[in-house]
């Protein structure tokens, strides 16, 4: 009779996520994952089947958490311009708080591109949801008058996603909080009244 699992899979995925976030996919060994999760090699493979599958689960966990946080800000009070400013500010502060590791999504895109597997699926889903959220907020901003008339919401959504990704790269390369906020302010000035 097989022994029952004596660990929380979600906690193991969270711990693996931090290892991948710190070292990248290629830079994280199976031994690193065992140390991060507290699991033995056989438990890692019996539960998650492969390093790649565990990475896919870790990336999906990360994106879900990040997207829910961003959605909460975009659904919050204030004009659309104020909510977009809050997203950019939150992006900066989160990256500085996370010891300048950047964004796991951006890091993965730089390392792996968009592969045709569960990792690529998580990356595509993250992009799609970000673009949907930003597009909706931009539409609201044109209606509430806080964003300029004549903006194409889908184009501005791409611009905002690129800006947040760029801020995360700035954090990773050690840019100052002041310069990151200056970039965020410039980005907002291009679309606000």
PyMOL commands that place a pseudoatom at each C-alpha (Angstrom):
pseudoatom trace, name=CA, resn=UNK, resi=1, chain=A, elem=C, hetatm=0, pos=[0.000, 0.000, 0.000]
pseudoatom trace, name=CA, resn=UNK, resi=2, chain=A, elem=C, hetatm=0, pos=[1.485, 3.405, -0.941]
pseudoatom trace, name=CA, resn=UNK, resi=3, chain=A, elem=C, hetatm=0, pos=[2.204, 5.825, 1.875]
pseudoatom trace, name=CA, resn=UNK, resi=4, chain=A, elem=C, hetatm=0, pos=[-0.067, 8.881, 1.977]
pseudoatom trace, name=CA, resn=UNK, resi=5, chain=A, elem=C, hetatm=0, pos=[1.469, 12.243, 1.167]
pseudoatom trace, name=CA, resn=UNK, resi=6, chain=A, elem=C, hetatm=0, pos=[2.562, 14.052, 4.275]
pseudoatom trace, name=CA, resn=UNK, resi=7, chain=A, elem=C, hetatm=0, pos=[2.994, 17.515, 2.806]
pseudoatom trace, name=CA, resn=UNK, resi=8, chain=A, elem=C, hetatm=0, pos=[0.893, 20.340, 1.425]
pseudoatom trace, name=CA, resn=UNK, resi=9, chain=A, elem=C, hetatm=0, pos=[1.262, 20.491, -2.354]
pseudoatom trace, name=CA, resn=UNK, resi=10, chain=A, elem=C, hetatm=0, pos=[0.378, 24.186, -2.508]
pseudoatom trace, name=CA, resn=UNK, resi=11, chain=A, elem=C, hetatm=0, pos=[3.099, 25.022, 0.012]
pseudoatom trace, name=CA, resn=UNK, resi=12, chain=A, elem=C, hetatm=0, pos=[5.600, 22.946, -1.966]
pseudoatom trace, name=CA, resn=UNK, resi=13, chain=A, elem=C, hetatm=0, pos=[4.650, 24.770, -5.183]
pseudoatom trace, name=CA, resn=UNK, resi=14, chain=A, elem=C, hetatm=0, pos=[5.026, 28.141, -3.412]
pseudoatom trace, name=CA, resn=UNK, resi=15, chain=A, elem=C, hetatm=0, pos=[8.484, 27.210, -2.133]
pseudoatom trace, name=CA, resn=UNK, resi=16, chain=A, elem=C, hetatm=0, pos=[9.540, 25.895, -5.536]
pseudoatom trace, name=CA, resn=UNK, resi=17, chain=A, elem=C, hetatm=0, pos=[8.253, 29.120, -7.099]
pseudoatom trace, name=CA, resn=UNK, resi=18, chain=A, elem=C, hetatm=0, pos=[10.656, 31.134, -4.930]
pseudoatom trace, name=CA, resn=UNK, resi=19, chain=A, elem=C, hetatm=0, pos=[13.580, 28.910, -5.948]
pseudoatom trace, name=CA, resn=UNK, resi=20, chain=A, elem=C, hetatm=0, pos=[12.758, 29.320, -9.647]
pseudoatom trace, name=CA, resn=UNK, resi=21, chain=A, elem=C, hetatm=0, pos=[12.191, 33.047, -9.180]
pseudoatom trace, name=CA, resn=UNK, resi=22, chain=A, elem=C, hetatm=0, pos=[15.582, 33.441, -7.540]
pseudoatom trace, name=CA, resn=UNK, resi=23, chain=A, elem=C, hetatm=0, pos=[17.643, 31.278, -9.900]
pseudoatom trace, name=CA, resn=UNK, resi=24, chain=A, elem=C, hetatm=0, pos=[15.621, 30.879, -13.122]
pseudoatom trace, name=CA, resn=UNK, resi=25, chain=A, elem=C, hetatm=0, pos=[14.473, 27.625, -14.650]
pseudoatom trace, name=CA, resn=UNK, resi=26, chain=A, elem=C, hetatm=0, pos=[17.847, 26.412, -15.894]
pseudoatom trace, name=CA, resn=UNK, resi=27, chain=A, elem=C, hetatm=0, pos=[19.672, 27.658, -12.788]
pseudoatom trace, name=CA, resn=UNK, resi=28, chain=A, elem=C, hetatm=0, pos=[17.449, 25.694, -10.400]
pseudoatom trace, name=CA, resn=UNK, resi=29, chain=A, elem=C, hetatm=0, pos=[18.565, 22.100, -9.940]
pseudoatom trace, name=CA, resn=UNK, resi=30, chain=A, elem=C, hetatm=0, pos=[16.465, 19.239, -8.672]
pseudoatom trace, name=CA, resn=UNK, resi=31, chain=A, elem=C, hetatm=0, pos=[18.560, 19.379, -5.503]
pseudoatom trace, name=CA, resn=UNK, resi=32, chain=A, elem=C, hetatm=0, pos=[17.678, 23.078, -5.129]
pseudoatom trace, name=CA, resn=UNK, resi=33, chain=A, elem=C, hetatm=0, pos=[14.005, 22.133, -5.398]
pseudoatom trace, name=CA, resn=UNK, resi=34, chain=A, elem=C, hetatm=0, pos=[14.404, 19.386, -2.792]
pseudoatom trace, name=CA, resn=UNK, resi=35, chain=A, elem=C, hetatm=0, pos=[16.057, 21.849, -0.419]
pseudoatom trace, name=CA, resn=UNK, resi=36, chain=A, elem=C, hetatm=0, pos=[13.476, 24.573, -1.079]
pseudoatom trace, name=CA, resn=UNK, resi=37, chain=A, elem=C, hetatm=0, pos=[10.459, 22.319, -0.637]
pseudoatom trace, name=CA, resn=UNK, resi=38, chain=A, elem=C, hetatm=0, pos=[11.863, 19.998, 2.016]
pseudoatom trace, name=CA, resn=UNK, resi=39, chain=A, elem=C, hetatm=0, pos=[10.890, 17.039, -0.169]
pseudoatom trace, name=CA, resn=UNK, resi=40, chain=A, elem=C, hetatm=0, pos=[13.010, 14.149, -1.279]
pseudoatom trace, name=CA, resn=UNK, resi=41, chain=A, elem=C, hetatm=0, pos=[13.809, 13.647, -4.949]
pseudoatom trace, name=CA, resn=UNK, resi=42, chain=A, elem=C, hetatm=0, pos=[11.305, 10.798, -5.264]
pseudoatom trace, name=CA, resn=UNK, resi=43, chain=A, elem=C, hetatm=0, pos=[8.534, 12.890, -3.679]
pseudoatom trace, name=CA, resn=UNK, resi=44, chain=A, elem=C, hetatm=0, pos=[9.219, 15.732, -6.102]
pseudoatom trace, name=CA, resn=UNK, resi=45, chain=A, elem=C, hetatm=0, pos=[9.016, 13.418, -9.108]
pseudoatom trace, name=CA, resn=UNK, resi=46, chain=A, elem=C, hetatm=0, pos=[6.137, 11.282, -7.814]
pseudoatom trace, name=CA, resn=UNK, resi=47, chain=A, elem=C, hetatm=0, pos=[4.046, 14.373, -7.092]
pseudoatom trace, name=CA, resn=UNK, resi=48, chain=A, elem=C, hetatm=0, pos=[4.981, 16.719, -9.919]
pseudoatom trace, name=CA, resn=UNK, resi=49, chain=A, elem=C, hetatm=0, pos=[6.356, 14.229, -12.524]
pseudoatom trace, name=CA, resn=UNK, resi=50, chain=A, elem=C, hetatm=0, pos=[9.193, 16.510, -13.684]
pseudoatom trace, name=CA, resn=UNK, resi=51, chain=A, elem=C, hetatm=0, pos=[11.077, 19.698, -12.982]
pseudoatom trace, name=CA, resn=UNK, resi=52, chain=A, elem=C, hetatm=0, pos=[9.314, 21.271, -15.977]
pseudoatom trace, name=CA, resn=UNK, resi=53, chain=A, elem=C, hetatm=0, pos=[5.862, 20.328, -14.674]
pseudoatom trace, name=CA, resn=UNK, resi=54, chain=A, elem=C, hetatm=0, pos=[6.717, 21.755, -11.242]
pseudoatom trace, name=CA, resn=UNK, resi=55, chain=A, elem=C, hetatm=0, pos=[7.937, 24.932, -12.934]
pseudoatom trace, name=CA, resn=UNK, resi=56, chain=A, elem=C, hetatm=0, pos=[4.661, 25.174, -14.871]
pseudoatom trace, name=CA, resn=UNK, resi=57, chain=A, elem=C, hetatm=0, pos=[2.695, 24.820, -11.626]
pseudoatom trace, name=CA, resn=UNK, resi=58, chain=A, elem=C, hetatm=0, pos=[4.942, 27.368, -9.895]
pseudoatom trace, name=CA, resn=UNK, resi=59, chain=A, elem=C, hetatm=0, pos=[4.527, 29.861, -12.726]
pseudoatom trace, name=CA, resn=UNK, resi=60, chain=A, elem=C, hetatm=0, pos=[0.746, 29.412, -12.742]
pseudoatom trace, name=CA, resn=UNK, resi=61, chain=A, elem=C, hetatm=0, pos=[0.692, 29.963, -8.961]
pseudoatom trace, name=CA, resn=UNK, resi=62, chain=A, elem=C, hetatm=0, pos=[2.767, 33.130, -9.321]
pseudoatom trace, name=CA, resn=UNK, resi=63, chain=A, elem=C, hetatm=0, pos=[0.678, 34.566, -12.145]
pseudoatom trace, name=CA, resn=UNK, resi=64, chain=A, elem=C, hetatm=0, pos=[-2.591, 33.817, -10.389]
pseudoatom trace, name=CA, resn=UNK, resi=65, chain=A, elem=C, hetatm=0, pos=[-1.447, 35.602, -7.245]
pseudoatom trace, name=CA, resn=UNK, resi=66, chain=A, elem=C, hetatm=0, pos=[-0.062, 38.597, -9.127]
pseudoatom trace, name=CA, resn=UNK, resi=67, chain=A, elem=C, hetatm=0, pos=[-3.071, 38.939, -11.413]
pseudoatom trace, name=CA, resn=UNK, resi=68, chain=A, elem=C, hetatm=0, pos=[-5.529, 38.797, -8.522]
pseudoatom trace, name=CA, resn=UNK, resi=69, chain=A, elem=C, hetatm=0, pos=[-3.612, 41.574, -6.776]
pseudoatom trace, name=CA, resn=UNK, resi=70, chain=A, elem=C, hetatm=0, pos=[-3.556, 43.699, -9.943]
pseudoatom trace, name=CA, resn=UNK, resi=71, chain=A, elem=C, hetatm=0, pos=[-7.273, 43.069, -10.539]
pseudoatom trace, name=CA, resn=UNK, resi=72, chain=A, elem=C, hetatm=0, pos=[-8.084, 44.213, -6.996]
pseudoatom trace, name=CA, resn=UNK, resi=73, chain=A, elem=C, hetatm=0, pos=[-6.268, 47.500, -7.611]
pseudoatom trace, name=CA, resn=UNK, resi=74, chain=A, elem=C, hetatm=0, pos=[-7.927, 48.040, -10.995]
pseudoatom trace, name=CA, resn=UNK, resi=75, chain=A, elem=C, hetatm=0, pos=[-11.343, 47.296, -9.485]
pseudoatom trace, name=CA, resn=UNK, resi=76, chain=A, elem=C, hetatm=0, pos=[-10.709, 49.654, -6.571]
pseudoatom trace, name=CA, resn=UNK, resi=77, chain=A, elem=C, hetatm=0, pos=[-11.877, 53.207, -5.953]
pseudoatom trace, name=CA, resn=UNK, resi=78, chain=A, elem=C, hetatm=0, pos=[-10.853, 56.294, -7.888]
pseudoatom trace, name=CA, resn=UNK, resi=79, chain=A, elem=C, hetatm=0, pos=[-10.656, 57.303, -11.491]
pseudoatom trace, name=CA, resn=UNK, resi=80, chain=A, elem=C, hetatm=0, pos=[-9.109, 54.953, -14.011]
pseudoatom trace, name=CA, resn=UNK, resi=81, chain=A, elem=C, hetatm=0, pos=[-6.011, 57.157, -14.138]
pseudoatom trace, name=CA, resn=UNK, resi=82, chain=A, elem=C, hetatm=0, pos=[-5.666, 56.908, -10.347]
pseudoatom trace, name=CA, resn=UNK, resi=83, chain=A, elem=C, hetatm=0, pos=[-6.057, 53.132, -10.465]
pseudoatom trace, name=CA, resn=UNK, resi=84, chain=A, elem=C, hetatm=0, pos=[-3.475, 52.814, -13.238]
pseudoatom trace, name=CA, resn=UNK, resi=85, chain=A, elem=C, hetatm=0, pos=[-1.093, 54.985, -11.223]
pseudoatom trace, name=CA, resn=UNK, resi=86, chain=A, elem=C, hetatm=0, pos=[-1.694, 52.679, -8.257]
pseudoatom trace, name=CA, resn=UNK, resi=87, chain=A, elem=C, hetatm=0, pos=[-0.838, 49.632, -10.394]
pseudoatom trace, name=CA, resn=UNK, resi=88, chain=A, elem=C, hetatm=0, pos=[2.432, 51.191, -11.530]
pseudoatom trace, name=CA, resn=UNK, resi=89, chain=A, elem=C, hetatm=0, pos=[3.280, 52.258, -7.971]
pseudoatom trace, name=CA, resn=UNK, resi=90, chain=A, elem=C, hetatm=0, pos=[2.466, 48.803, -6.657]
pseudoatom trace, name=CA, resn=UNK, resi=91, chain=A, elem=C, hetatm=0, pos=[4.643, 47.226, -9.344]
pseudoatom trace, name=CA, resn=UNK, resi=92, chain=A, elem=C, hetatm=0, pos=[7.599, 49.349, -8.261]
pseudoatom trace, name=CA, resn=UNK, resi=93, chain=A, elem=C, hetatm=0, pos=[7.151, 48.764, -4.549]
pseudoatom trace, name=CA, resn=UNK, resi=94, chain=A, elem=C, hetatm=0, pos=[6.549, 45.017, -4.961]
pseudoatom trace, name=CA, resn=UNK, resi=95, chain=A, elem=C, hetatm=0, pos=[9.742, 44.624, -6.964]
pseudoatom trace, name=CA, resn=UNK, resi=96, chain=A, elem=C, hetatm=0, pos=[11.803, 46.577, -4.476]
pseudoatom trace, name=CA, resn=UNK, resi=97, chain=A, elem=C, hetatm=0, pos=[10.265, 44.572, -1.627]
pseudoatom trace, name=CA, resn=UNK, resi=98, chain=A, elem=C, hetatm=0, pos=[11.057, 41.287, -3.407]
pseudoatom trace, name=CA, resn=UNK, resi=99, chain=A, elem=C, hetatm=0, pos=[14.784, 42.063, -3.341]
pseudoatom trace, name=CA, resn=UNK, resi=100, chain=A, elem=C, hetatm=0, pos=[14.889, 43.088, -6.987]
pseudoatom trace, name=CA, resn=UNK, resi=101, chain=A, elem=C, hetatm=0, pos=[14.186, 39.640, -8.365]
pseudoatom trace, name=CA, resn=UNK, resi=102, chain=A, elem=C, hetatm=0, pos=[12.072, 41.206, -11.077]
pseudoatom trace, name=CA, resn=UNK, resi=103, chain=A, elem=C, hetatm=0, pos=[8.979, 39.418, -12.292]
pseudoatom trace, name=CA, resn=UNK, resi=104, chain=A, elem=C, hetatm=0, pos=[8.932, 35.653, -12.672]
pseudoatom trace, name=CA, resn=UNK, resi=105, chain=A, elem=C, hetatm=0, pos=[6.950, 36.069, -15.907]
pseudoatom trace, name=CA, resn=UNK, resi=106, chain=A, elem=C, hetatm=0, pos=[9.373, 38.601, -17.402]
pseudoatom trace, name=CA, resn=UNK, resi=107, chain=A, elem=C, hetatm=0, pos=[12.357, 36.540, -16.237]
pseudoatom trace, name=CA, resn=UNK, resi=108, chain=A, elem=C, hetatm=0, pos=[10.867, 33.410, -17.799]
pseudoatom trace, name=CA, resn=UNK, resi=109, chain=A, elem=C, hetatm=0, pos=[10.119, 35.157, -21.091]
pseudoatom trace, name=CA, resn=UNK, resi=110, chain=A, elem=C, hetatm=0, pos=[13.728, 36.346, -21.233]
pseudoatom trace, name=CA, resn=UNK, resi=111, chain=A, elem=C, hetatm=0, pos=[15.054, 32.878, -20.410]
pseudoatom trace, name=CA, resn=UNK, resi=112, chain=A, elem=C, hetatm=0, pos=[12.704, 30.560, -22.303]
pseudoatom trace, name=CA, resn=UNK, resi=113, chain=A, elem=C, hetatm=0, pos=[10.577, 32.627, -24.670]
pseudoatom trace, name=CA, resn=UNK, resi=114, chain=A, elem=C, hetatm=0, pos=[7.064, 31.199, -25.000]
pseudoatom trace, name=CA, resn=UNK, resi=115, chain=A, elem=C, hetatm=0, pos=[7.470, 27.426, -25.286]
pseudoatom trace, name=CA, resn=UNK, resi=116, chain=A, elem=C, hetatm=0, pos=[4.689, 25.195, -26.551]
pseudoatom trace, name=CA, resn=UNK, resi=117, chain=A, elem=C, hetatm=0, pos=[3.929, 23.521, -23.220]
pseudoatom trace, name=CA, resn=UNK, resi=118, chain=A, elem=C, hetatm=0, pos=[2.332, 24.264, -19.841]
pseudoatom trace, name=CA, resn=UNK, resi=119, chain=A, elem=C, hetatm=0, pos=[4.906, 27.004, -19.230]
pseudoatom trace, name=CA, resn=UNK, resi=120, chain=A, elem=C, hetatm=0, pos=[3.959, 28.738, -22.473]
pseudoatom trace, name=CA, resn=UNK, resi=121, chain=A, elem=C, hetatm=0, pos=[0.283, 28.300, -21.638]
pseudoatom trace, name=CA, resn=UNK, resi=122, chain=A, elem=C, hetatm=0, pos=[0.789, 30.040, -18.272]
pseudoatom trace, name=CA, resn=UNK, resi=123, chain=A, elem=C, hetatm=0, pos=[2.687, 32.881, -19.969]
pseudoatom trace, name=CA, resn=UNK, resi=124, chain=A, elem=C, hetatm=0, pos=[-0.006, 33.343, -22.621]
pseudoatom trace, name=CA, resn=UNK, resi=125, chain=A, elem=C, hetatm=0, pos=[-2.781, 33.269, -20.005]
pseudoatom trace, name=CA, resn=UNK, resi=126, chain=A, elem=C, hetatm=0, pos=[-0.937, 35.906, -17.959]
pseudoatom trace, name=CA, resn=UNK, resi=127, chain=A, elem=C, hetatm=0, pos=[-0.579, 38.182, -20.979]
pseudoatom trace, name=CA, resn=UNK, resi=128, chain=A, elem=C, hetatm=0, pos=[-4.207, 37.735, -22.003]
pseudoatom trace, name=CA, resn=UNK, resi=129, chain=A, elem=C, hetatm=0, pos=[-5.578, 38.502, -18.546]
pseudoatom trace, name=CA, resn=UNK, resi=130, chain=A, elem=C, hetatm=0, pos=[-3.308, 41.539, -18.111]
pseudoatom trace, name=CA, resn=UNK, resi=131, chain=A, elem=C, hetatm=0, pos=[-4.366, 42.923, -21.473]
pseudoatom trace, name=CA, resn=UNK, resi=132, chain=A, elem=C, hetatm=0, pos=[-8.047, 42.334, -20.694]
pseudoatom trace, name=CA, resn=UNK, resi=133, chain=A, elem=C, hetatm=0, pos=[-7.774, 44.112, -17.331]
pseudoatom trace, name=CA, resn=UNK, resi=134, chain=A, elem=C, hetatm=0, pos=[-5.838, 47.061, -18.728]
pseudoatom trace, name=CA, resn=UNK, resi=135, chain=A, elem=C, hetatm=0, pos=[-8.138, 47.389, -21.750]
pseudoatom trace, name=CA, resn=UNK, resi=136, chain=A, elem=C, hetatm=0, pos=[-11.202, 47.566, -19.505]
pseudoatom trace, name=CA, resn=UNK, resi=137, chain=A, elem=C, hetatm=0, pos=[-9.605, 50.158, -17.245]
pseudoatom trace, name=CA, resn=UNK, resi=138, chain=A, elem=C, hetatm=0, pos=[-8.602, 52.304, -20.218]
pseudoatom trace, name=CA, resn=UNK, resi=139, chain=A, elem=C, hetatm=0, pos=[-12.180, 52.183, -21.549]
pseudoatom trace, name=CA, resn=UNK, resi=140, chain=A, elem=C, hetatm=0, pos=[-13.374, 53.341, -18.131]
pseudoatom trace, name=CA, resn=UNK, resi=141, chain=A, elem=C, hetatm=0, pos=[-10.756, 56.100, -18.122]
pseudoatom trace, name=CA, resn=UNK, resi=142, chain=A, elem=C, hetatm=0, pos=[-11.909, 57.505, -21.436]
pseudoatom trace, name=CA, resn=UNK, resi=143, chain=A, elem=C, hetatm=0, pos=[-15.489, 57.488, -20.129]
pseudoatom trace, name=CA, resn=UNK, resi=144, chain=A, elem=C, hetatm=0, pos=[-14.641, 59.037, -16.737]
pseudoatom trace, name=CA, resn=UNK, resi=145, chain=A, elem=C, hetatm=0, pos=[-12.504, 61.694, -18.428]
pseudoatom trace, name=CA, resn=UNK, resi=146, chain=A, elem=C, hetatm=0, pos=[-9.267, 60.855, -16.629]
pseudoatom trace, name=CA, resn=UNK, resi=147, chain=A, elem=C, hetatm=0, pos=[-7.631, 59.488, -19.800]
pseudoatom trace, name=CA, resn=UNK, resi=148, chain=A, elem=C, hetatm=0, pos=[-7.274, 61.262, -23.125]
pseudoatom trace, name=CA, resn=UNK, resi=149, chain=A, elem=C, hetatm=0, pos=[-9.959, 60.907, -25.790]
pseudoatom trace, name=CA, resn=UNK, resi=150, chain=A, elem=C, hetatm=0, pos=[-9.144, 58.978, -28.929]
pseudoatom trace, name=CA, resn=UNK, resi=151, chain=A, elem=C, hetatm=0, pos=[-7.028, 56.310, -27.258]
pseudoatom trace, name=CA, resn=UNK, resi=152, chain=A, elem=C, hetatm=0, pos=[-7.283, 52.780, -28.584]
pseudoatom trace, name=CA, resn=UNK, resi=153, chain=A, elem=C, hetatm=0, pos=[-7.812, 50.768, -25.375]
pseudoatom trace, name=CA, resn=UNK, resi=154, chain=A, elem=C, hetatm=0, pos=[-6.093, 47.654, -26.761]
pseudoatom trace, name=CA, resn=UNK, resi=155, chain=A, elem=C, hetatm=0, pos=[-2.999, 49.641, -27.803]
pseudoatom trace, name=CA, resn=UNK, resi=156, chain=A, elem=C, hetatm=0, pos=[-2.822, 51.402, -24.443]
pseudoatom trace, name=CA, resn=UNK, resi=157, chain=A, elem=C, hetatm=0, pos=[-3.167, 48.048, -22.682]
pseudoatom trace, name=CA, resn=UNK, resi=158, chain=A, elem=C, hetatm=0, pos=[-0.099, 46.789, -24.589]
pseudoatom trace, name=CA, resn=UNK, resi=159, chain=A, elem=C, hetatm=0, pos=[1.716, 49.993, -23.636]
pseudoatom trace, name=CA, resn=UNK, resi=160, chain=A, elem=C, hetatm=0, pos=[0.844, 49.568, -19.958]
pseudoatom trace, name=CA, resn=UNK, resi=161, chain=A, elem=C, hetatm=0, pos=[1.868, 45.908, -19.919]
pseudoatom trace, name=CA, resn=UNK, resi=162, chain=A, elem=C, hetatm=0, pos=[5.169, 46.850, -21.557]
pseudoatom trace, name=CA, resn=UNK, resi=163, chain=A, elem=C, hetatm=0, pos=[5.650, 49.626, -19.002]
pseudoatom trace, name=CA, resn=UNK, resi=164, chain=A, elem=C, hetatm=0, pos=[5.054, 47.329, -16.023]
pseudoatom trace, name=CA, resn=UNK, resi=165, chain=A, elem=C, hetatm=0, pos=[7.416, 44.752, -17.521]
pseudoatom trace, name=CA, resn=UNK, resi=166, chain=A, elem=C, hetatm=0, pos=[10.026, 47.459, -18.097]
pseudoatom trace, name=CA, resn=UNK, resi=167, chain=A, elem=C, hetatm=0, pos=[9.722, 48.650, -14.500]
pseudoatom trace, name=CA, resn=UNK, resi=168, chain=A, elem=C, hetatm=0, pos=[10.407, 45.106, -13.352]
pseudoatom trace, name=CA, resn=UNK, resi=169, chain=A, elem=C, hetatm=0, pos=[13.529, 44.950, -15.506]
pseudoatom trace, name=CA, resn=UNK, resi=170, chain=A, elem=C, hetatm=0, pos=[14.605, 48.298, -14.021]
pseudoatom trace, name=CA, resn=UNK, resi=171, chain=A, elem=C, hetatm=0, pos=[14.222, 46.846, -10.527]
pseudoatom trace, name=CA, resn=UNK, resi=172, chain=A, elem=C, hetatm=0, pos=[16.243, 43.800, -11.473]
pseudoatom trace, name=CA, resn=UNK, resi=173, chain=A, elem=C, hetatm=0, pos=[19.103, 45.909, -12.812]
pseudoatom trace, name=CA, resn=UNK, resi=174, chain=A, elem=C, hetatm=0, pos=[19.191, 48.042, -9.668]
pseudoatom trace, name=CA, resn=UNK, resi=175, chain=A, elem=C, hetatm=0, pos=[17.509, 51.289, -10.744]
pseudoatom trace, name=CA, resn=UNK, resi=176, chain=A, elem=C, hetatm=0, pos=[16.566, 53.698, -7.987]
pseudoatom trace, name=CA, resn=UNK, resi=177, chain=A, elem=C, hetatm=0, pos=[13.024, 54.041, -6.684]
pseudoatom trace, name=CA, resn=UNK, resi=178, chain=A, elem=C, hetatm=0, pos=[13.121, 57.668, -7.850]
pseudoatom trace, name=CA, resn=UNK, resi=179, chain=A, elem=C, hetatm=0, pos=[13.993, 56.773, -11.458]
pseudoatom trace, name=CA, resn=UNK, resi=180, chain=A, elem=C, hetatm=0, pos=[11.373, 54.008, -11.522]
pseudoatom trace, name=CA, resn=UNK, resi=181, chain=A, elem=C, hetatm=0, pos=[8.683, 56.426, -10.325]
pseudoatom trace, name=CA, resn=UNK, resi=182, chain=A, elem=C, hetatm=0, pos=[9.861, 58.962, -12.924]
pseudoatom trace, name=CA, resn=UNK, resi=183, chain=A, elem=C, hetatm=0, pos=[9.331, 56.358, -15.667]
pseudoatom trace, name=CA, resn=UNK, resi=184, chain=A, elem=C, hetatm=0, pos=[5.875, 55.527, -14.286]
pseudoatom trace, name=CA, resn=UNK, resi=185, chain=A, elem=C, hetatm=0, pos=[4.973, 59.231, -14.227]
pseudoatom trace, name=CA, resn=UNK, resi=186, chain=A, elem=C, hetatm=0, pos=[6.141, 59.676, -17.831]
pseudoatom trace, name=CA, resn=UNK, resi=187, chain=A, elem=C, hetatm=0, pos=[4.115, 56.652, -18.911]
pseudoatom trace, name=CA, resn=UNK, resi=188, chain=A, elem=C, hetatm=0, pos=[0.985, 58.022, -17.265]
pseudoatom trace, name=CA, resn=UNK, resi=189, chain=A, elem=C, hetatm=0, pos=[1.514, 61.498, -18.697]
pseudoatom trace, name=CA, resn=UNK, resi=190, chain=A, elem=C, hetatm=0, pos=[1.253, 60.029, -22.204]
pseudoatom trace, name=CA, resn=UNK, resi=191, chain=A, elem=C, hetatm=0, pos=[-2.297, 58.828, -21.631]
pseudoatom trace, name=CA, resn=UNK, resi=192, chain=A, elem=C, hetatm=0, pos=[-3.829, 61.121, -19.004]
pseudoatom trace, name=CA, resn=UNK, resi=193, chain=A, elem=C, hetatm=0, pos=[-5.494, 64.500, -19.433]
for i in range(1, 193): cmd.bond("trace and resi %d" % i, "trace and resi %d" % (i + 1))
show_as sticks, trace
zoom trace
